[in-house]
Amino acid sequence: MSKIDPEAFSDVSVFQSVDVDSGGTFGIDAFGLFVNDTLITNSDDLEYQRKSKRLNVRFVFIQTKRSSSIDSGDVLKFSTAVKDVFNEELQLPESDDLARVRELIREVFLPENSRLFGGVKPRCELYFVTTASKSEDAFLPSLLREQEKSLSDSVDEIGDTSVTLIGADYLIDTYSEIENRYDVDIVFDKNVPCERIEGVEQAFIGYLTAGEFLKLITSKDGELRRNIFYENVRDFQGEENSVNTEISETLSVPEMLDKFILLNNGVTIVAKKFLNLRANEYQISDYHIVNGCQTSNMIFKHKANFDQEISIRVPVKIIHTNSNDLISKIVRSTNRQTPVPDEAFASLEKFHKRLQDYYKTFSSTASEALFYERRSKEFANTESRVERTRIINLHQQIRSFASVILGEPHLIQTRNPVTILRNQKESMFQDGHHYSTYYLSSLLLFLFFRLEEKGDLDGRYEISRYWICWIARMLAFNRIDIGPLNSKRLDQECERIIQEVSNEDYLKKLFEKACHIYEAAKDSYIKENGRKRNGELVKTREFRDEVKALMMKRAYINKK
């Protein structure tokens, strides 16, 4: 899934969103809905993608086995289970996991969404994963093709289908790909080195042939390396986009290919490792294309047009630097040349640099170290590798701050982080805000998962984690509203609570009480409004008001 959307699991809690086997779901372990190559977990994510006026839909189902052999019977169970998901007439009992999957699928096919398919039906991709190196079953290939046809014939709403076997080699190679742990050797003979630039190891301006450029953007299995694009700024806008249509026209006409270098603004590549091997050969590692996502995607889509006789030359800038500040400036300046929403640049602002410094400084003496990641995979290839659960990116920070500090936990399951930021922009990341509030909100979420992992917190509360942490925050502060975010008193209180939750006994009691209050509010709400699934309850503003009322009514906190 990370090969489709490299940022899909930047928030570790997303694993629970795609896991559909928590209740023993027959034949399926994971499901991901991808629209325009972005993982969709709620209706607001889908609404956000609708703004592009195109919906390229992929349904991804995964079944995993630890065995080193492939059982054709298990493959049949897998494909049968997927057919059942699309079968609205199915009378079998349904798990909460599958109910959520069906709900997302139904939403995709609503008229207002399906009209944006552009005449292309959604793809359905099945991945059967084992640790096998190679299958000895001669009948397996024909079985896979048969199941692809059977699935396509039984579900009218889907178009292309594929059933793919994934083995050990693919898993190892893919892990390296998504972590940017690979080296690419290119011939870069047409370049001009730049003179000394402060903060830059070396920089070159020149061009690459199509073949050499494709080495940079194509993985071992022939797929596009999506992780090399700085997704938080601008994703691929589709072939129907006016600029991309023009690029496509140039790449489709043989007589125009040699003019591509004159018609294109070029690609900017930032690398943390760039080594001259010999003569005109270079090795590039840990790199990102910070400008040129559209160009790269269109070249990849038209790669069949290029051969040894007829090729294109791609104008490139390659900047070798380890300065994150400089990389942020390059990202901002190169992407300002065409319209990009302001919120896409949020993590590059001075506030976020200061927030990152605060995390680093405060964590050096804290019982639990957390790290704020302003740029995608900023800590992925550092010498002292940082545990993924300790890395907080922009989207995680938006979610934790909006729920725990601003008291809006119901927004997290229904709103995309970009939407939350846009609607709450006057309430977060403002000059004068104390960084301790942001750190505390992330810390409480981190501690929630740690307690759950140790068995001190019931796993059923995971879907309610933002609510539990919000309630814990109110209990710790003894009030509902946290108060002015630029208050010195608040800063001192936050730092006091950060110290208090390092005490294991205090922490467990705090979260136990938060869970008790959550259950009491849930019972009260259901009694008044009728039963709702937990997944629906956590999206409800009225339930938030119920929690507040109960806390004041039972004097859990001051009435402030």
N, C-alpha and C positions, 0 to 999 in steps of 0.2 A: 504493500500500500504506500510505503514511503517513496517508492520509485515513481508513483503517480503524483503524489502530493508530498514533497519533502518536508513540509511544515506540519503535516497531519498530526504527528505525535509530539510536537513541541510541548504540549501540555500532557503530562503522563496520564492524566485521568481519561484521556480519549481512548485509551486501551479498553476501558470498561464500556465505552459507547459502541465499539465494534465487536466486542465479545458477546456472542449470542448463545453461549453454551453454559451460562451460569446455572441454568436449571436442568441441564442434561438434554439440550436440544438434539433431536435425532438427526445425525448426519452432517451437521454444519457447525463449525467452530467460530467463524467470524464473517461479518457482512460489512461492506463499505459501499455507500452511495457516493459516487464521484460525479460532480457536475463541473464542466470546464476544468477538469483535472484538479478539482478542489474537493476534499472530503466534506460531506454535508452531514451534520448531526442533528439539525433542527430546521424548522420552517423558515426561520429568519436567514439562515445560511442560504437557503434556496431563493428566498426573496432577493437577497443581495446579488446572487448570480443572474437573476432575471434582468438586472439593469444593463447587462451586456447585450441584451436582445437576442441572445443565442444560448441554447442549452445543449451541450454535448454530454450525454448521460451514459455512465457506465455503472452497471451493477456488478460488484465483485464479491464472490463467495469463496471462502477458504475452509478446507478441511485438512487437519494435520494429524500425522501419525508418527510416533517415535521409531517405528520399525524401519529396518534397512531393506525391507522387501515391500512390493506393492501388491495388495490384495484386490483383484478385480471386483470382488463382491463389495468391498468398501467403496470403490469408485461408483458402483451402481447405486448404493445407498445414498451417496452424496448427491448424485444428479437427481435422484428421485426426491430427496428432501428439498432441493432447490425448486423443482417443479411444483411441489406442494406449497411453497411460499407464495407463488404467483396464483395459486388456485383459490379463488374467492369462495368456491362452493365447498371447500374442505370442511368436514365436520369434526375432525380430530381435535382433542383439547389443545389449546394454544398457550405457550409460555409467554410471560411478559416480554421476554427478549424478542420473540417472533412477532408479537403484537406491535412492537415498536418498529420492526422492519417493515411489516405490512403497511403500517401507517405512513412511513416515509415513501414507500413505493406508490401508494394511492395518491399521495400529494404530487408526486412527479407527473402522474398521468392526468391531473386536473386540466381542463381545457386551456386555462390561462398559461399553463406550463408547456403542455404538449404542442401548442401552436408555435413554440420557439425551437422545436426540434430541427427545423429547417429541412423537413422531409426525410431526415435520417433517424430511424428508430434507435432506441437505447441499445447499447451492447450489453451482453451478459457474459461475464468471464468467471470461470470456475478454476480454482487452483487446488490440486490435490498434492499435499506436501508430505514427503517422507525424507529419511536420511539416506535413501538408496542412491547409489552411484549410477546404476544402469538397470533397466528392467530386462529380465530374461523371458518374459511372457511374449511370445510372438503374436498373440491375438490381441494384445493390449492396444496397439495403434488403431485397429479397426473398431475396437470397443469405444475408444474415445470419440472417433468420428461419428459412430452410430449414436452416441449419447448427445453429441452436439446437434445432430439433425433432429433427434427426438425432442430435445428441449426447444429448439426453434419451432418445430411443428406444433408443439402443445401450448406455447405461449405466443399468441398473435401479436402482443404489444411489443415484443423485443425483436431486434434485427439480428445482427451478427452474434453468434455464440461461439465460445471456445472452451475446451476442457484441457487444461495444461497440467502436466506432471512436473513437480518441482523436486529436485534432488539436492544432495549435499553440495555439489560444486556450485550450483546456482546460489544457494544460501550464502556460501562463503564469499563469492564474487559480489553478490548484491550488497552484503554488509559493507564491503570495502567501498563500493560505489556510493552508498548513501552517507558514509562517513567521510567522503572525500579522501580516502586513504589509497590513492593510486597515483602513479606517475605517468605522464604522457610525453612521449618524445616527438618533437616536430622539427621539420626543416623550415627555418625562418631566415631565408637568405636575402630577402628584400626588406631591409629595415635600416632605420637611422637611429643610432643611440642618442638619447638626450644628454645634455650636459648635467653636471652635478645639481641635484635638487635636494634640499634639506628634507630629511625624513624618508627619502626614497633610496633603496639600494641601487636600483637601475631602472631605466625606462626606455622603451623603444616605440617608434612609430613606423609602420610599414604595412605590408599586406601578406596574407597567406593564400595559397591556392585552396580551392574547394576541398581537395583531399586532405590537406593538412589541417584545415579548419574543422572538418568533420571528425577528425581524431579527437579534438577537444570536447565536442558536444555529443559524441556517440559512445555508449557503453559497450562492454564486451558482447552482450546479447543483441546488439543492433538497435537498442532503444535510445531515446533522447535522454541525456543526463539532466533531468529537471532540477536536481539539487544545486547545480552551478549557477542558477539564476537567482538573483536577490528578490525572492517572491514578495516580500513585504512592500516593495515599491510599485512594480507593475508586472502583472502576469501576461501571458500571451493573450492577445485580444481577438484571436480568431482570423480565419482566412477572409472573412467578409469585411473586416475592418478596412477602411479606405486606403490607409498606408500599406497594409499587407496585400491588398488587391493589386496595388501598383508593383510591389516587389514580386508578386506572383506572375504578373504579366511580363516583367523583365526576365524572370527565370524560366519562363515557358517558351520564349522565342530564341532559337539558337543564335540569330544575328545580333541579339542584344546582350548576350552573356559577357562578351569582352568589355562591354560598357558599364557593367555592374559597379565596378570600382569608382566610376565617375558619378553614378546616380545614388550611391548609398552613403549615409553619414558615418558608417563604420561601427565597430564593436570595441568596447573598452573592457579589458580583462585585468583584474587585480589578482596578483599571486603572492603568496607568502614564501614560495620557493621557486626560483627560476635560475637554472644552472646551464651554462654553456658547456656542452659535452665535447664537441669537436667541430671545428670549422663553422658551418652554418646550422649545426644540430643543437637543439636546446631541450632540456627536460623541465617541465612545468608541473608543480604540485600545489595542492591546497589553494585552488584558484576559484574565482567567481567571475561571471560575466555581469558586470554592474550596469552596463548599458548595451543594448543590442539584442534584447530578448526576442523582439519581433523578427529581426533579421535572421537570428540563429534558427528560430523555429521554421521560418519559411525556407531557408537553405536546406534544413533537414527534410522538410516535406517534399522538396524538389530534387533530392540528392540523385535520383535516377537519371536526371538530365545531364549530369556531369560525368565526363570520362577523361581519358588521357588526352584525347584530341581536342575536345571542346570543354573548357572549364571556366571558372570565374576566379577573380581575385577579390579577396575580402579585406577591406581596409581595417586595420586593427591598431589599438594602442595596448601595449602590455606594460603594466606598472608593477614592479616588484617592491613591495613595502610590507613592513610588519606593524605600521602605525595605524591603529584602529581609528584614531581621530582623523587622519588623512583619508583613510578609506571612506569614512562617513561623509567627508566633504566632497570626495569624488562622486559618491553615489548621489548626493543631493544636486551637485552642479550638472552632472551629465544627464540626470533625469528631469531637470527643470526645463529642458529644451522643448519638451512636449507636455501637454496638460496631465498632471498627476494630482489626485486628491491630497490635500494637506495632511490628512491623518496618516497617509502612507509614509510621511517623513517624520512622524512623531518621535520615534526612538532615536532620531539623529539630533534632536534639540539639546540645548545645554542642560536643561533640567535632568534629562535622562543620563547624561554624562555624570552629573553630580550624584544622581541616584545610584549609578553603578559604583562610583567611588565610595559612597556610604555603605553599600552592601559589602564591598571588599574590606573596608576598614572595620566595620562593626563585626563582621564575621570572624575577623582575626582573633577576637577574644571571646566570641559567643560560644555557647555549648554546641550549637548546630550552625555550621557555615552554609550560607546561601550566596548565590552569585547571580547578578542581574545581567542578562545577555541582551545587549542593544542590537547586535548584528547576528544574523543567522549563523549557527554553528561556530560562534566566536570562541567557544571553549573546547571544541571537538578535538582539535589536534595540538593542544598545548602540551608541554612536557609533563606537567602534573595534571593528568586527565581528571576532569571534574565529573562526578557522578551525575547522571541525567536528572535525577529527582531533585538535585540541589540547584539546578539552573532554572531561573525564572525569566521567561521572555516577556515581551510587551503584552501579548494576548493574555498570558497568565496573570500578569500584574493588573491589567484592566479588570479581569474577572474577580480576582481576590479583593481588590480595593473597592470595586462597586458593590460587592456583596457584604463584605465584612465591615468596612469603614462607612460607606454611604448607606448601608442598610437596604440594598436592593437585590436580595438573593434570587428573587423570582425572574430577574432579567437574564440570568446566566444560561438557563436552559432554553430560552426563547429568542435571544438576541445574539447576533454576531458581535465579537469584540469591537470591530470597527464601528458598528452601529452604536454600541454603548458609548464608545469614546466620543463619537460625533454628538450624541444627545446629552452627554454629561461633561462636555469639554470645559465648562466653566467650573466644574467641581473637582477635576483631577489634573495632575501634572501642572499645577500653577506655581509661579514664583512665589515664594513665601511659605509654601506648604512644607511641613517638616517631613523629612524622609523616613523618620521612624514609623509613621503610620503605614507607609507602603511596605516597609520591611515586616512590620508586625502582621499585616494581613497575609503576606506570603508565608510567614513562619507558621501561623496557625494552620494553614492548609497543609504545609509540610508535616507538621506534628500530627495532624489528623491521620495522614497516610502511615506515619510511623507507628502510631498506636494500633491502627488496623492491622498492620503487618505483624505486630507482636501478639495479636490476639486480645488486646485490651479494649478494642472497640469492634462492635459487630459489623461485619462487612455489608449488611443490608443498608447501613446508613450512607454508603458511598454516594448514592444518587442524591442524597440530601446534604452532602459535605459542606456546601457553601452556607446552608442554613445553620448547620451545627456550629460552624466556625463563627458565624454572625452572632448566634446566641451566646457562645462562649465569650466573645468580645464584650457583649453587653453585660454579662455577669462579671467579667474582670473589671470593667469600668464602673459597674453599679449604676448604669444609666443607658437609655436607649440611644439618644443622639450623642455622637462623640464630641460635638462642640466645634468651635472654630479651628480649622486645620492649620492656621498660622500661630496658634496659641503656644507660648512657651510652656505653660502648665501641661498642655496635652503632650508635648514632646517629652517632658519628664515622666508623665504617667506611662507613656508607651514604653520607654526604656525600663521603667520599673516592672511592667508586666512581662516584657521580654525576659527579664531576669527571673521573675517568678515562675514562668512556664518551663524554665530549665529544671525546676524541681519536679521529679517524676510523680510524687504523691499528689502535689497540687494540680499538676496537669491532668492526671487521670480523674481526679474528683471534678475538675472543671468541665471536662468533656462528658463525664457521666451525668452531671447535672444538666448539661446542655441537651443531651439525648433525652433525658427524662422530661424536660420542658417541651421538646419537640413532639414527643409522643402525646403528652397531655394536650397540647394545642391541636394535634392531629385528631385526637378523639373528640375534642370539643367541636372542631370544624365539621367532622363527618356527622356528628349528631345533629348539627344544625342544617347541613347542606347535602347530606347523603354521601355514600361511599365513593371515593375516587382512587384510582391507582396512584401509587406514590409518584410515578413519573409525571402524572398530570398535576398532582398537588403542588409540587415544587415550582410549577410555572405560574402559580396563582397569586396575584397581588392581594386578594382577600385573605388568603391564608397567612400572608405576611402580617396583615393587620390583626389577625387572630392571635398570632404569636406575641405581638406587642401588647395587645389587650390583656392576655393571660399573664404576662410577666408583671404588669402593673397591678392587676387584680389580686394576684397571689403574693404580691410584695417581694418578688424575687430581686427587684431593683428599686431604686428611688423613682418616684413619679416625675421624671424630668424628660 
